[in-house]
Amino acid sequence: MNILLSAMLLGSALATAAHANEASCPKMIEQSHGDLQINEAAWVRPGLDADAKQDLPAYCKVTGVIGQRRGANGVTFGDQFELRLPEKWNGRFYFQGGGGLDGRVRPAYGMSQPSGEPAAVTEGYAVISTDGGHEDTDSSFGLDAQARIAWGYQAIETVAQAGKTLITAYYGAPPRYSYLIGCSNGGRQGMMASQRFPDLFNGIVAGAPVFRLSRSHVDTAWGLQKLTNIAPKTKAGDPILSQAFSDADLTLLAKDIVLQCDAIDGLADGLVLDPAGCNYDPSGLVCDGSNDACLSAQQVATLQDLHQGSHNSAGTRFYVNWSYDPAIADKGWREWRLGTSQTAKPNAIKAGLSNNGIKYVFLTPPDPEFDIIHFDFDTDPQRMQASAEFADATSTDLAAFRDAGGKILLYHGTGDAAISSNDTARYMAELANDMGDVTDFARYFPAPGMGHCRGGVGADAFDVLQTIVAWVEDGVAPDRLTASGVAIGDRTRPLCPWPTIARYDGSGPVDKAESFVCE
């Protein structure tokens, strides 16, 4: 882009005078040029950060916008960003992936990693975040065609290039290595970058990637309709989504999954390490549905419909299946699928996020009057096909990324209620089918029992940042990740590279990851 080239030239001119200290920080306001507008350049002293909930070092905070314009209905659009430049820079650039359909600039301290990891800025990374080209909470940005593209992929390149330019201006040198770390939509951004911008990042971590949104939203509609059909009704006859399954129902189901699936990894320890390999059957829980010791036939049939995935009346499938995982009893499953509202107005995350996303962003043209409960599986998926062009990151041609020396690490919780981990496995299978052995640059680590990005009933704390750095900079490819988590107490477990599974070796301490082999 001309703006970035111009800004780079300006940055080069200032580089000799720029130093990472309090005095030089305000001068970053001078980097405004052409389409790049710097709104703030302020020095932040070390101390407790309310957003990160930890102490952060001193840094220069730069905020701005790229390509601001007036769009549909007079709404202002532009790629807004926040960049934090630490006093003691390690020479690395960290692009912090977004979430949902973006719409706000999240604090840029490096928040895209699994549980328990320190903020990246504390380790010397220059960190940038973006709103994805729009600022709203209801997804109405989709009424503007250019904003759709900015969110889909364009803002990734624009903001990353601007970040590199500003880093060069501030420190007097460009970053030695650049990383994109993200989960959920941030994971989709990572996959998108590997496919569309193969030279932009040296390393990418894509967690729980929602990379096939045009299809996963169809599956969300399927699940919501199935759950609504069995939900108890108000006196007015309106369904209460949250009551389709009680917490006791879900706990009963989780215990039965453990009973049937736990020992297939070689150790009955209450953890299901191979949910995709377990042919779980919930039919044994059916009774008259009048107590907490069983489920109704309707509930079991609905569970089977949910886990088999969406299809039309001719049987054509739109999405993958879902593994039965004991994380179904975790609060995250309820938050995404059912919510807690005791009224006919649901507050499940899927109900709101997908309904707004479909009607404004994924239907072409947008349909503000659309209601996900009336989604027609024979006709509406065709109305969403055009959105795949800008939103889906499904290409299996990563030759340019591989040849540029890029590495991509994917991880996904098998208990994720938002996106099926089996879709990530399906992508890896297709990637290997089309490119052969890809383990020299792409590896996927399923996380048994983990929810969406974190939480759940399994190990959800593992270090992806140092892992990708070691792979990119030292050539140390990850053979396994050692994971821990509050849910599993003092135990650790390995996350194994797909398609291998962690199995107990039969003799080692049962609470140690070292006692499990990946095979």
SULHUDA-V329331 format. One record per residue. N is the residue number from 1. RES is the residue in one small letter. PHI is phi as a letter, one per 20 degrees, with the letter a starting at -180 (none if undefined). PSI is psi in whole degrees, 0 to 359 (NA if undefined). Layout:
<<N:RES:PHI:PSI> <N:RES:PHI:PSI>>
This chain:
<<1:m:none:144> <2:n:f:322> <3:i:f:317> <4:l:f:323> <5:l:f:316> <6:s:f:316> <7:a:f:326> <8:m:f:320> <9:l:f:318> <10:l:f:318> <11:g:f:320> <12:s:f:323> <13:a:f:328> <14:l:e:350> <15:a:g:321> <16:t:f:336> <17:a:e:348> <18:a:e:132> <19:h:c:151> <20:a:e:80> <21:n:b:175> <22:e:f:324> <23:a:f:324> <24:s:e:341> <25:c:g:310> <26:p:g:337> <27:k:f:345> <28:m:f:343> <29:i:f:337> <30:e:f:353> <31:q:f:354> <32:s:g:128> <33:h:a:127> <34:g:m:236> <35:d:e:352> <36:l:e:114> <37:q:d:120> <38:i:e:123> <39:n:e:331> <40:e:b:142> <41:a:b:98> <42:a:c:140> <43:w:e:131> <44:v:d:121> <45:r:f:158> <46:p:f:149> <47:g:q:186> <48:l:f:130> <49:d:d:125> <50:a:f:327> <51:d:f:314> <52:a:f:339> <53:k:l:38> <54:q:b:164> <55:d:f:134> <56:l:d:151> <57:p:f:175> <58:a:f:142> <59:y:b:161> <60:c:e:122> <61:k:e:120> <62:v:d:126> <63:t:c:151> <64:g:a:190> <65:v:b:146> <66:i:d:132> <67:g:m:42> <68:q:f:138> <69:r:b:165> <70:r:e:125> <71:g:d:209> <72:a:g:138> <73:n:l:23> <74:g:m:11> <75:v:f:140> <76:t:e:129> <77:f:c:162> <78:g:r:157> <79:d:e:93> <80:q:f:150> <81:f:b:161> <82:e:c:133> <83:l:c:126> <84:r:d:123> <85:l:d:101> <86:p:f:151> <87:e:g:319> <88:k:d:91> <89:w:e:139> <90:n:e:7> <91:g:n:9> <92:r:d:151> <93:f:d:132> <94:y:c:111> <95:f:e:116> <96:q:e:114> <97:g:f:156> <98:g:e:197> <99:g:b:152> <100:g:l:227> <101:l:d:26> <102:d:l:220> <103:g:o:356> <104:r:b:154> <105:v:e:113> <106:r:e:151> <107:p:g:129> <108:a:e:73> <109:y:d:358> <110:g:n:65> <111:m:d:12> <112:s:e:7> <113:q:e:167> <114:p:f:178> <115:s:g:144> <116:g:n:358> <117:e:e:143> <118:p:f:155> <119:a:g:136> <120:a:f:329> <121:v:f:334> <122:t:f:339> <123:e:e:11> <124:g:n:7> <125:y:f:138> <126:a:e:122> <127:v:d:135> <128:i:c:147> <129:s:c:163> <130:t:b:159> <131:d:e:4> <132:g:m:17> <133:g:n:3> <134:h:b:163> <135:e:c:96> <136:d:a:168> <137:t:d:357> <138:d:d:9> <139:s:m:12> <140:s:f:353> <141:f:g:336> <142:g:f:347> <143:l:f:343> <144:d:d:117> <145:a:f:321> <146:q:f:326> <147:a:f:326> <148:r:g:313> <149:i:f:320> <150:a:g:313> <151:w:f:317> <152:g:g:313> <153:y:b:331> <154:q:f:320> <155:a:f:335> <156:i:g:309> <157:e:f:314> <158:t:g:311> <159:v:f:320> <160:a:f:316> <161:q:f:319> <162:a:f:320> <163:g:f:316> <164:k:f:321> <165:t:f:314> <166:l:f:324> <167:i:f:315> <168:t:f:319> <169:a:f:323> <170:y:f:314> <171:y:e:348> <172:g:n:10> <173:a:b:147> <174:p:f:162> <175:p:f:141> <176:r:f:325> <177:y:c:146> <178:s:c:135> <179:y:c:144> <180:l:d:122> <181:i:c:120> <182:g:b:161> <183:c:c:151> <184:s:m:240> <185:n:f:329> <186:g:f:327> <187:g:f:321> <188:r:f:318> <189:q:f:321> <190:g:f:314> <191:m:f:321> <192:m:f:317> <193:a:f:319> <194:s:f:332> <195:q:e:321> <196:r:e:331> <197:f:c:68> <198:p:f:342> <199:d:e:1> <200:l:f:322> <201:f:c:143> <202:n:f:324> <203:g:c:144> <204:i:c:135> <205:v:d:117> <206:a:d:101> <207:g:e:141> <208:a:k:55> <209:p:f:124> <210:v:e:59> <211:f:e:350> <212:r:c:59> <213:l:f:327> <214:s:f:336> <215:r:e:323> <216:s:f:330> <217:h:f:326> <218:v:f:317> <219:d:f:327> <220:t:f:317> <221:a:g:318> <222:w:g:310> <223:g:f:318> <224:l:f:320> <225:q:f:319> <226:k:f:316> <227:l:f:320> <228:t:f:325> <229:n:f:331> <230:i:d:359> <231:a:f:141> <232:p:g:156> <233:k:d:155> <234:t:f:175> <235:k:f:334> <236:a:e:358> <237:g:n:14> <238:d:e:137> <239:p:f:145> <240:i:d:97> <241:l:g:318> <242:s:f:339> <243:q:e:8> <244:a:f:326> <245:f:c:134> <246:s:e:167> <247:d:f:324> <248:a:f:322> <249:d:g:314> <250:l:f:324> <251:t:f:317> <252:l:g:316> <253:l:f:315> <254:a:f:318> <255:k:f:323> <256:d:f:325> <257:i:f:316> <258:v:f:317> <259:l:g:317> <260:q:e:333> <261:c:d:346> <262:d:g:308> <263:a:f:354> <264:i:f:346> <265:d:e:6> <266:g:n:358> <267:l:b:124> <268:a:e:94> <269:d:c:12> <270:g:n:0> <271:l:d:131> <272:v:e:104> <273:l:e:354> <274:d:c:62> <275:p:f:327> <276:a:f:336> <277:g:e:5> <278:c:d:124> <279:n:e:70> <280:y:f:141> <281:d:c:112> <282:p:e:0> <283:s:f:337> <284:g:f:351> <285:l:e:357> <286:v:f:131> <287:c:b:211> <288:d:e:358> <289:g:m:19> <290:s:e:1> <291:n:b:175> <292:d:f:1> <293:a:e:5> <294:c:b:172> <295:l:d:157> <296:s:f:160> <297:a:f:325> <298:q:f:317> <299:q:f:316> <300:v:f:317> <301:a:f:323> <302:t:f:317> <303:l:g:317> <304:q:f:321> <305:d:f:317> <306:l:f:315> <307:h:f:338> <308:q:f:333> <309:g:n:168> <310:s:f:152> <311:h:b:167> <312:n:e:185> <313:s:f:341> <314:a:e:359> <315:g:n:3> <316:t:f:125> <317:r:e:143> <318:f:d:338> <319:y:b:180> <320:v:e:175> <321:n:e:173> <322:w:d:140> <323:s:f:144> <324:y:f:124> <325:d:c:140> <326:p:f:350> <327:a:f:356> <328:i:f:339> <329:a:e:357> <330:d:f:154> <331:k:f:333> <332:g:f:323> <333:w:f:316> <334:r:f:316> <335:e:g:318> <336:w:f:316> <337:r:e:319> <338:l:d:321> <339:g:m:187> <340:t:c:359> <341:s:f:133> <342:q:e:15> <343:t:d:181> <344:a:f:354> <345:k:e:105> <346:p:f:151> <347:n:c:16> <348:a:f:140> <349:i:g:315> <350:k:f:323> <351:a:f:316> <352:g:e:312> <353:l:f:313> <354:s:f:322> <355:n:f:312> <356:n:f:318> <357:g:f:317> <358:i:f:309> <359:k:f:331> <360:y:d:324> <361:v:d:322> <362:f:d:344> <363:l:e:135> <364:t:c:116> <365:p:f:166> <366:p:g:152> <367:d:c:87> <368:p:g:342> <369:e:e:1> <370:f:f:145> <371:d:c:121> <372:i:g:333> <373:i:f:338> <374:h:d:19> <375:f:g:131> <376:d:d:114> <377:f:f:351> <378:d:e:337> <379:t:c:324> <380:d:f:328> <381:p:g:327> <382:q:f:329> <383:r:f:348> <384:m:d:356> <385:q:f:322> <386:a:f:331> <387:s:f:336> <388:a:f:333> <389:e:f:326> <390:f:d:342> <391:a:d:330> <392:d:e:139> <393:a:d:71> <394:t:d:0> <395:s:f:137> <396:t:d:18> <397:d:d:91> <398:l:d:24> <399:a:f:317> <400:a:f:320> <401:f:f:314> <402:r:f:314> <403:d:f:336> <404:a:e:358> <405:g:n:10> <406:g:f:150> <407:k:c:139> <408:i:c:128> <409:l:d:124> <410:l:d:144> <411:y:b:154> <412:h:b:127> <413:g:f:131> <414:t:f:346> <415:g:e:15> <416:d:f:121> <417:a:e:353> <418:a:e:315> <419:i:c:134> <420:s:f:127> <421:s:f:339> <422:n:f:339> <423:d:f:324> <424:t:f:319> <425:a:f:320> <426:r:f:318> <427:y:f:316> <428:m:f:323> <429:a:f:318> <430:e:f:323> <431:l:f:314> <432:a:f:324> <433:n:f:323> <434:d:e:333> <435:m:d:356> <436:g:n:210> <437:d:f:116> <438:v:d:7> <439:t:f:347> <440:d:f:347> <441:f:b:350> <442:a:b:125> <443:r:b:144> <444:y:c:133> <445:f:c:101> <446:p:f:145> <447:a:d:96> <448:p:g:132> <449:g:n:351> <450:m:f:146> <451:g:e:210> <452:h:f:103> <453:c:m:327> <454:r:a:177> <455:g:m:192> <456:g:n:202> <457:v:d:5> <458:g:d:192> <459:a:f:122> <460:d:c:11> <461:a:d:115> <462:f:b:152> <463:d:e:100> <464:v:e:332> <465:l:f:308> <466:q:f:331> <467:t:f:314> <468:i:f:325> <469:v:f:316> <470:a:f:324> <471:w:f:314> <472:v:f:312> <473:e:e:333> <474:d:d:356> <475:g:m:19> <476:v:e:98> <477:a:f:138> <478:p:f:120> <479:d:e:339> <480:r:a:159> <481:l:d:131> <482:t:e:124> <483:a:c:147> <484:s:c:189> <485:g:r:152> <486:v:g:322> <487:a:f:336> <488:i:d:13> <489:g:m:226> <490:d:e:3> <491:r:e:156> <492:t:c:154> <493:r:b:150> <494:p:e:143> <495:l:e:124> <496:c:d:147> <497:p:f:129> <498:w:g:139> <499:p:e:16> <500:t:f:160> <501:i:c:144> <502:a:f:125> <503:r:c:140> <504:y:f:137> <505:d:f:354> <506:g:n:353> <507:s:b:334> <508:g:f:171> <509:p:g:130> <510:v:f:349> <511:d:e:5> <512:k:d:136> <513:a:f:331> <514:e:f:343> <515:s:e:8> <516:f:c:143> <517:v:d:150> <518:c:e:116> <519:e:b:NA>>
